[in-house]
Amino acid sequence: MNVTDKVAVCSRSFSRNPTLREELLARYANVTFNDEGRALAGAELIDYLKGHTKAITALEQIDDAVLSALPELRVIGKYGVGTDAIDLDAMRRHGKRLGWRGGVNKRSVSELVIAFAIVMLRQVIAANREILAGQWRQVTGGLLTDKTVGIIGCGHIGKDLISLLQPFGCRILVNDIKDYPDFYAQYALEVVDKPTLMREADIVTLHLPLDASTQNLVSADYLSLMKSTAILINTARGGLVDEKALKDALKNGRLAAAAFDVFANEPPGDHELLALPNFLATPHIGGSAAEAILAMGRAAIDGLDEHFEP
């Protein structure tokens, strides 16, 4: 057991999980958990981390100002697969190390995408609203089987989603800045540019990190390319889609439906968008399957000992 380092756990969900607490305490004697459930940011985050040599972070913003104020902090174990909340350049400048493992929540996210696709295709949300309003009629939807699915981002989650789609006999279009020729050949995928994907897909699903190159990637122009019968799914990162343009497309019938687990601001404040009958919103639960939480937590714990220069 490590009795030298002092570890701070910023994540509220990690701190609430008895299994993860027990496994971390089996390795480290000195641990501070976020038992008050505070959303830590800025000066409060710095105060919380002071005196600790290692930390487990989730959605907390780790930037130059935070790192400058914490010379004793040496290692960050990342709880979750996204690193957009961490300024990796600042970590390098300050000599901090990162413990991170990709793909640990991929099945949790890819199963949610399948659920979103089927729910929106079968108009489950609209049918449920009608029942609650006292209406009883058979709502006609469509099948996922044989649809054309466009996947933007073919990393861990994109690849896992492709494997799950195989029994549905979908035509699958992919777009990624990296090339995965063996994987593409294995599943007979069609590699296309983004405009082609947007035009031809019945379902477009995003699996990208958020950075300067992907901010508002799905703009009004890209949305205008989509079929009026198409569905847009975002379980990746808020900020990838121009939400105002999306609302306009959904309201005006230029897009059939959308399902989002992530938003540019969370919780989202556009209640008009949230109330649309052809829009489904969930509160960033893509990685929140119980099994995924344990996998992400264990990766973060391992990252305290197995880390690298980001």
C-alpha positions as CSV (number, residue, x, y, z in Angstrom):
1,M,0.0,0.0,0.0
2,N,1.2,3.5,-0.9
3,V,1.4,5.6,2.3
4,T,3.5,8.4,0.8
5,D,1.2,10.0,-1.9
6,K,-2.0,11.8,-1.0
7,V,-4.8,11.3,-3.6
8,A,-7.7,13.6,-4.2
9,V,-10.8,12.2,-5.9
10,C,-12.7,15.1,-7.6
11,S,-15.4,13.0,-9.3
12,R,-18.7,12.8,-7.4
13,S,-19.8,9.5,-8.9
14,F,-16.5,7.9,-8.2
15,S,-16.7,9.1,-4.6
16,R,-20.2,7.7,-4.2
17,N,-19.2,4.2,-5.6
18,P,-18.4,1.8,-2.7
19,T,-16.5,-0.6,-4.9
20,L,-14.2,2.0,-6.4
21,R,-13.6,3.6,-2.9
22,E,-12.7,0.2,-1.5
23,E,-10.3,-0.6,-4.4
24,L,-8.6,2.8,-4.3
25,L,-8.2,2.6,-0.5
26,A,-6.6,-0.8,-0.9
27,R,-3.8,0.9,-2.8
28,Y,-3.5,4.3,-1.2
29,A,-3.8,5.1,2.5
30,N,-4.3,8.8,2.2
31,V,-7.3,9.6,0.0
32,T,-9.7,12.6,0.0
33,F,-13.1,11.9,-1.5
34,N,-15.6,14.4,-2.7
35,D,-18.2,13.3,-0.2
36,E,-20.0,16.7,-0.2
37,G,-20.8,16.2,-3.9
38,R,-19.4,19.6,-4.9
39,A,-19.0,20.7,-8.5
40,L,-15.4,21.7,-8.3
41,A,-14.0,24.5,-10.6
42,G,-11.5,27.4,-10.5
43,A,-10.4,28.5,-7.0
44,E,-12.5,25.9,-5.3
45,L,-10.9,23.1,-7.3
46,I,-7.4,24.5,-6.5
47,D,-8.3,24.6,-2.8
48,Y,-9.6,21.0,-2.9
49,L,-6.5,19.7,-4.7
50,K,-3.9,21.5,-2.6
51,G,-1.6,19.3,-0.6
52,H,-2.3,16.3,-2.9
53,T,0.4,14.6,-5.1
54,K,-2.1,12.7,-7.2
55,A,-5.7,13.2,-8.3
56,I,-8.6,11.5,-10.1
57,T,-10.6,13.9,-12.2
58,A,-13.6,13.6,-14.4
59,L,-15.3,16.7,-16.0
60,E,-13.3,19.2,-13.9
61,Q,-11.4,21.8,-16.0
62,I,-7.7,21.3,-15.5
63,D,-6.0,24.3,-17.1
64,D,-2.8,26.3,-16.8
65,A,-4.1,28.4,-13.9
66,V,-5.1,25.3,-11.9
67,L,-1.8,23.5,-12.6
68,S,0.3,26.6,-11.9
69,A,-1.2,26.8,-8.4
70,L,-0.5,23.1,-7.6
71,P,3.3,22.4,-7.9
72,E,3.0,19.4,-5.7
73,L,0.4,17.7,-7.9
74,R,2.3,15.2,-10.1
75,V,-0.2,12.8,-11.6
76,I,-3.8,12.9,-12.8
77,G,-5.7,9.7,-13.3
78,K,-8.6,10.4,-15.8
79,Y,-12.0,9.0,-14.9
80,G,-13.7,8.7,-18.3
81,V,-12.3,8.7,-21.8
82,G,-12.6,12.3,-22.9
83,T,-9.6,14.6,-22.3
84,D,-11.1,17.8,-23.6
85,A,-11.4,19.1,-20.0
86,I,-7.6,18.8,-19.6
87,D,-5.1,21.3,-21.1
88,L,-2.6,18.7,-22.2
89,D,-0.1,21.4,-23.4
90,A,-0.2,22.9,-19.9
91,M,0.3,19.5,-18.3
92,R,3.5,19.1,-20.4
93,R,4.7,22.5,-19.6
94,H,4.3,21.9,-15.9
95,G,5.8,18.4,-16.0
96,K,2.5,16.6,-14.9
97,R,1.8,13.1,-16.0
98,L,-1.5,11.6,-17.2
99,G,-3.0,8.2,-16.4
100,W,-5.6,7.5,-19.2
101,R,-7.0,4.5,-21.0
102,G,-9.1,4.8,-24.1
103,G,-12.3,2.8,-24.9
104,V,-13.2,1.7,-21.3
105,N,-16.8,2.8,-21.7
106,K,-17.3,2.0,-25.4
107,R,-20.0,-0.6,-25.0
108,S,-22.0,1.6,-22.7
109,V,-22.0,4.4,-25.3
110,S,-22.5,2.2,-28.3
111,E,-25.5,0.4,-26.8
112,L,-27.1,3.8,-26.0
113,V,-26.7,4.8,-29.7
114,I,-28.5,1.6,-30.7
115,A,-31.3,2.4,-28.2
116,F,-31.5,6.0,-29.5
117,A,-31.8,4.9,-33.1
118,I,-34.5,2.3,-32.5
119,V,-36.5,4.6,-30.1
120,M,-36.5,7.5,-32.7
121,L,-37.1,5.3,-35.7
122,R,-40.1,3.7,-34.0
123,Q,-41.3,7.1,-32.7
124,V,-41.5,5.7,-29.2
125,I,-41.2,9.2,-27.6
126,A,-44.0,10.7,-29.7
127,A,-46.2,7.6,-29.0
128,N,-45.6,7.8,-25.3
129,R,-46.5,11.5,-25.3
130,E,-49.8,10.8,-27.1
131,I,-50.8,8.1,-24.5
132,L,-50.0,10.6,-21.6
133,A,-52.2,13.1,-23.4
134,G,-55.1,10.6,-23.5
135,Q,-54.6,9.6,-27.2
136,W,-54.5,6.0,-28.3
137,R,-53.5,5.3,-31.9
138,Q,-51.0,3.1,-33.6
139,V,-47.9,5.2,-34.5
140,T,-46.1,3.9,-37.6
141,G,-42.3,4.0,-37.4
142,G,-39.4,2.3,-39.3
143,L,-36.8,-0.4,-38.8
144,L,-33.1,0.0,-38.1
145,T,-32.6,-3.1,-40.3
146,D,-31.3,-2.2,-43.7
147,K,-30.9,1.5,-42.9
148,T,-27.8,3.5,-44.0
149,V,-25.9,4.6,-40.9
150,G,-23.2,7.3,-41.1
151,I,-20.6,7.2,-38.4
152,I,-18.3,10.2,-38.0
153,G,-15.4,9.1,-35.9
154,C,-14.2,5.5,-36.0
155,G,-12.3,5.2,-32.8
156,H,-13.0,2.9,-29.9
157,I,-16.8,3.7,-29.8
158,G,-17.3,4.0,-33.5
159,K,-15.7,0.5,-34.0
160,D,-17.7,-1.0,-31.2
161,L,-20.9,0.4,-32.7
162,I,-20.1,-1.1,-36.1
163,S,-19.8,-4.5,-34.5
164,L,-23.2,-4.1,-32.8
165,L,-24.8,-3.0,-36.0
166,Q,-23.9,-6.2,-37.9
167,P,-27.1,-8.2,-37.2
168,F,-29.2,-5.3,-38.6
169,G,-27.8,-5.5,-42.1
170,C,-27.1,-1.8,-42.3
171,R,-25.1,-0.1,-45.0
172,I,-22.4,1.7,-43.0
173,L,-20.6,4.9,-44.1
174,V,-17.6,6.0,-42.1
175,N,-15.5,9.2,-41.9
176,D,-12.4,9.7,-39.8
177,I,-9.2,11.7,-40.0
178,K,-7.3,8.4,-39.4
179,D,-7.3,5.5,-41.7
180,Y,-8.2,2.0,-40.5
181,P,-8.0,-0.1,-43.7
182,D,-8.0,-3.5,-42.2
183,F,-11.0,-2.7,-40.0
184,Y,-12.8,-1.1,-42.9
185,A,-12.2,-4.1,-45.1
186,Q,-13.3,-6.5,-42.3
187,Y,-16.8,-5.0,-42.1
188,A,-17.1,-3.9,-45.8
189,L,-17.4,-0.2,-44.7
190,E,-17.7,2.7,-47.1
191,V,-15.2,5.4,-46.4
192,V,-16.7,8.7,-47.6
193,D,-16.3,12.4,-47.1
194,K,-18.5,14.2,-44.6
195,P,-20.9,15.9,-47.1
196,T,-21.5,12.5,-48.8
197,L,-22.1,10.9,-45.4
198,M,-24.6,13.6,-44.4
199,R,-26.5,13.4,-47.7
200,E,-26.8,9.6,-47.8
201,A,-27.2,8.4,-44.2
202,D,-30.6,7.7,-42.6
203,I,-28.9,8.0,-39.3
204,V,-25.8,10.1,-38.5
205,T,-24.0,9.4,-35.2
206,L,-21.1,11.4,-33.9
207,H,-18.1,9.9,-32.1
208,L,-15.5,12.6,-32.0
209,P,-13.5,14.6,-29.4
210,L,-14.3,18.2,-29.0
211,D,-11.4,20.6,-30.0
212,A,-10.9,23.6,-32.2
213,S,-11.2,21.5,-35.3
214,T,-14.6,19.9,-34.4
215,Q,-16.3,22.8,-32.6
216,N,-19.8,23.2,-34.3
217,L,-18.7,20.7,-36.9
218,V,-22.3,19.9,-37.7
219,S,-23.3,23.4,-38.8
220,A,-26.4,24.7,-40.5
221,D,-24.8,23.9,-43.8
222,Y,-24.1,20.3,-42.9
223,L,-27.6,19.9,-41.4
224,S,-29.1,21.2,-44.7
225,L,-27.4,18.3,-46.5
226,M,-29.3,15.6,-44.5
227,K,-32.4,13.9,-45.6
228,S,-35.6,15.3,-44.2
229,T,-36.3,11.7,-42.9
230,A,-32.9,11.4,-41.2
231,I,-32.0,11.2,-37.5
232,L,-29.0,12.8,-35.9
233,I,-27.5,11.3,-32.8
234,N,-24.8,12.8,-30.5
235,T,-23.4,10.9,-27.6
236,A,-19.9,12.2,-28.0
237,R,-19.5,15.9,-26.9
238,G,-21.6,18.9,-26.7
239,G,-20.3,21.6,-28.9
240,L,-20.0,19.4,-32.0
241,V,-23.4,20.5,-33.2
242,D,-24.8,24.0,-33.8
243,E,-27.8,23.5,-31.4
244,K,-29.7,26.6,-32.7
245,A,-29.4,25.3,-36.3
246,L,-30.5,21.9,-35.1
247,K,-33.6,23.3,-33.4
248,D,-34.6,25.2,-36.5
249,A,-34.2,22.1,-38.7
250,L,-36.3,20.0,-36.3
251,K,-39.0,22.7,-36.0
252,N,-39.2,23.2,-39.7
253,G,-39.3,19.6,-40.8
254,R,-35.9,19.7,-42.5
255,L,-34.8,16.9,-40.1
256,A,-37.0,14.1,-38.8
257,A,-35.5,13.7,-35.4
258,A,-32.5,13.9,-33.1
259,A,-31.3,12.3,-29.9
260,F,-28.6,14.0,-27.8
261,D,-26.9,12.8,-24.6
262,V,-24.5,15.8,-24.6
263,F,-24.9,19.6,-24.9
264,A,-22.7,22.6,-25.3
265,N,-23.8,23.8,-21.9
266,E,-24.9,21.2,-19.3
267,P,-27.6,21.2,-18.1
268,P,-28.9,22.7,-21.4
269,G,-30.9,25.9,-21.2
270,D,-32.8,25.8,-24.5
271,H,-36.1,24.5,-23.2
272,E,-37.8,25.1,-26.6
273,L,-35.3,22.5,-28.1
274,L,-35.8,20.1,-25.2
275,A,-39.6,20.3,-25.6
276,L,-39.7,19.4,-29.3
277,P,-41.6,16.1,-29.9
278,N,-39.0,14.9,-32.3
279,F,-36.1,15.5,-29.9
280,L,-34.8,13.2,-27.2
281,A,-32.4,14.4,-24.5
282,T,-30.6,12.5,-21.8
283,P,-28.3,13.9,-19.1
284,H,-24.9,12.8,-20.3
285,I,-25.5,9.1,-19.3
286,G,-23.5,7.5,-22.2
287,G,-20.8,6.2,-19.9
288,S,-23.1,5.7,-16.9
289,A,-23.8,2.0,-17.2
290,A,-22.8,0.4,-13.8
291,E,-20.3,-1.8,-15.6
292,A,-18.8,1.2,-17.4
293,I,-18.5,3.2,-14.2
294,L,-16.4,0.4,-12.7
295,A,-14.2,0.1,-15.8
296,M,-13.6,3.8,-15.9
297,G,-12.9,4.0,-12.2
298,R,-10.4,1.1,-12.3
299,A,-8.7,2.7,-15.3
300,A,-8.3,5.9,-13.3
301,I,-6.9,4.1,-10.3
302,D,-4.4,2.2,-12.5
303,G,-3.6,5.6,-14.0
304,L,-2.2,6.8,-10.7
305,D,0.6,4.3,-11.1
306,E,0.7,3.8,-14.9
307,H,1.0,7.2,-16.4
308,F,2.8,9.1,-19.2
309,E,3.7,12.5,-20.4
310,P,0.6,13.7,-22.4
